[in-house]
Amino acid sequence: MVDDYNAAIWPTGRAKQNGYREDAKRRKKVGSRRMADGIAEVEAGKTRWREAEGETGKAERKGTADVDNGKSLDMHSSPDHLQYRQLPNSTITASPTINMAQRVTLRKRTPYNTTSNKRRVVKTPGGKLILHHLKKLASAPKCGDCGLALPGVPALRPREYATLSKRQKTVSRAYGGSRCATCVKNRITRAFLIEEANIVKRVLKAQTAPKRK
């Protein structure tokens, strides 16, 4: 009696294997039934969509045919809500359309918003949006004395200066490409005045010195 009770509660051996097989068969049947229901639902949705598209096309064709009669078609979210309304002066009002923003793709593999990776969205003549990568703005070489931009020298990036010839990077005069003309003029004037002052000092010193016998 006890053995029969234990066998009923704790199935072992072949009984346990048979129970596993039955569970597996049951799960397989349920899964196949659910898959069949899902496929049937998808097919039904496709059929409803085709019918809705057909009704929409018929309504649009009818709307274009009724233009001369002064009717226009109001298209709502569902094809079941198609209705006509009489408009004054035989005008047709178009329902507002929502245009999705066009996506743009990065043209470089660097996605970070750094100074050397600035981008700008540009529309091409074909109406397509693309990204243009912007170069860094080049600063003109400055005068070493006053700090103003040197005229006659192009403002380029450092790497671009390596491709220029010497005559394009400098000005043919004293301190060309290093100091501006005004600062060079001041330097020449200051040097001349300093030299004149030294000459005057030497003359005065020679005059005041005692004469040797």
C-alpha positions in Angstrom: 0.0 0.0 0.0 2.8 2.4 0.9 4.7 1.5 -2.3 1.7 2.2 -4.4 1.3 5.6 -2.7 4.9 6.5 -3.2 4.8 5.5 -6.9 1.8 7.6 -7.4 3.4 10.7 -5.8 6.9 10.2 -7.0 6.9 8.7 -10.5 10.2 7.2 -11.5 11.8 5.5 -14.4 9.5 4.9 -17.4 6.5 6.8 -15.9 8.6 9.9 -15.6 9.9 9.7 -19.1 6.4 9.2 -20.5 5.2 12.3 -18.5 8.1 14.4 -20.1 7.1 13.1 -23.6 3.5 14.1 -23.0 4.5 17.5 -21.8 6.7 18.0 -24.8 3.9 17.0 -27.2 1.5 19.3 -25.5 3.8 22.3 -25.7 4.5 21.5 -29.4 0.8 21.4 -30.1 0.2 24.7 -28.3 3.2 26.4 -30.1 2.0 25.2 -33.6 -1.5 26.4 -32.8 -0.3 29.8 -31.8 1.9 30.1 -34.9 -1.0 29.2 -37.1 -3.2 31.8 -35.4 -0.5 34.4 -35.8 -0.1 33.6 -39.5 -3.8 33.7 -40.0 -4.0 37.1 -38.2 -1.2 38.5 -40.4 -2.9 37.4 -43.6 -6.2 38.9 -42.4 -4.4 42.2 -41.7 -2.9 42.2 -45.2 -6.4 41.5 -46.7 -7.9 44.4 -44.7 -5.1 46.7 -45.7 -5.6 45.8 -49.4 -9.3 46.4 -49.1 -8.6 49.8 -47.4 -6.2 50.8 -50.1 -8.7 49.8 -52.8 -11.4 52.0 -51.1 -9.0 54.9 -50.7 -8.0 54.7 -54.4 -11.7 54.6 -55.4 -12.5 57.5 -53.2 -9.5 59.5 -54.7 -10.6 58.7 -58.2 -14.1 59.8 -57.4 -12.8 63.0 -55.8 -10.9 63.9 -58.9 -14.0 63.2 -61.0 -16.1 65.4 -58.8 -13.8 68.5 -59.1 -16.0 70.0 -61.8 -19.0 69.6 -59.5 -17.3 71.6 -56.7 -16.8 68.6 -54.4 -13.6 67.8 -52.5 -12.6 64.7 -50.5 -11.7 64.9 -46.9 -9.2 62.1 -46.1 -9.1 61.0 -42.5 -6.9 58.6 -40.7 -9.1 55.6 -41.6 -10.6 54.8 -45.0 -13.9 54.0 -43.2 -14.3 57.8 -42.5 -14.4 59.0 -46.1 -16.8 61.8 -46.7 -17.5 64.5 -49.2 -18.3 68.1 -48.5 -19.4 70.9 -50.8 -16.9 73.8 -51.1 -17.5 77.3 -52.4 -16.0 78.4 -55.7 -15.1 74.8 -56.6 -11.9 74.7 -54.7 -10.2 71.6 -53.2 -8.5 71.6 -49.9 -5.6 69.2 -49.5 -5.1 67.5 -46.2 -1.8 68.4 -44.4 1.0 65.9 -45.0 3.7 65.1 -42.5 7.2 65.0 -44.0 9.7 63.1 -42.1 13.1 64.7 -41.6 15.8 63.2 -43.9 18.6 61.4 -42.1 22.2 62.2 -42.7 25.1 60.0 -42.2 28.6 60.9 -40.9 31.2 60.9 -43.6 34.0 60.3 -41.1 34.4 57.6 -38.5 35.0 60.2 -35.7 31.6 60.9 -34.1 32.8 63.4 -31.5 31.9 67.1 -31.5 35.4 68.5 -31.4 37.0 71.6 -32.9 38.5 69.7 -35.7 35.3 67.7 -36.5 32.7 70.5 -37.0 29.9 69.7 -39.4 27.1 71.5 -41.3 24.1 70.1 -43.1 23.9 71.3 -46.7 21.2 70.7 -49.3 22.5 69.7 -52.7 20.9 70.9 -56.0 19.1 67.5 -56.1 17.3 68.2 -52.9 19.4 65.8 -50.8 20.8 66.6 -47.4 24.5 65.8 -46.8 27.1 66.7 -44.2 30.0 69.0 -45.0 33.0 68.9 -42.6 34.2 72.4 -41.8 37.9 73.2 -41.7 39.5 75.2 -38.9 39.6 78.9 -39.5 43.2 80.1 -40.2 44.6 83.1 -38.4 46.9 85.5 -40.3 50.5 85.9 -39.1 50.8 88.8 -36.7 53.3 91.6 -36.3 55.8 90.9 -33.4 55.6 94.4 -32.1 52.0 95.7 -32.5 50.2 92.4 -33.0 48.3 93.4 -36.1 47.9 91.0 -39.0 50.7 91.3 -41.6 49.4 92.6 -45.0 50.7 90.7 -48.0 50.9 87.4 -46.3 48.1 84.8 -46.8 46.2 83.5 -43.8 46.6 79.7 -44.0 46.8 76.6 -41.7 50.3 75.6 -40.7 50.4 72.6 -43.0 49.5 74.7 -46.0 52.4 77.1 -45.4 54.7 74.1 -46.0 53.5 73.9 -49.6 54.0 77.6 -50.4 57.2 79.1 -51.9 59.2 81.6 -49.9 58.0 84.6 -52.0 54.4 83.9 -51.0 55.2 83.7 -47.3 57.1 86.9 -46.9 57.4 90.5 -48.1 60.5 91.7 -49.9 61.8 94.4 -47.4 63.5 94.5 -44.1 61.7 92.5 -41.5 59.3 91.2 -44.2 56.9 88.6 -42.8 57.9 89.4 -39.2 57.1 93.1 -38.6 54.7 95.5 -40.3 55.9 98.6 -42.2 54.9 101.0 -39.4 56.9 99.2 -36.8 59.9 98.9 -39.1 59.7 102.7 -39.7 59.6 103.3 -36.0 62.6 101.0 -35.5 64.7 102.8 -38.1 63.8 106.2 -36.6 64.6 105.1 -33.1 67.9 103.6 -34.2 68.9 106.8 -36.0 68.0 109.0 -33.0 69.9 106.7 -30.6 73.0 106.8 -32.9 72.7 110.6 -33.1 72.5 110.8 -29.3 75.7 108.7 -29.0 77.5 110.9 -31.4 76.6 114.0 -29.4 77.7 112.4 -26.2 81.1 111.5 -27.7 81.5 115.1 -29.0 80.7 116.7 -25.6 83.0 114.3 -23.8 85.8 115.1 -26.2 85.2 118.8 -25.6 85.2 118.6 -21.8 88.2 116.4 -21.6 91.5 118.2 -20.6 94.1 118.6 -23.4 97.3 116.7 -23.0 100.6 118.5 -23.4 
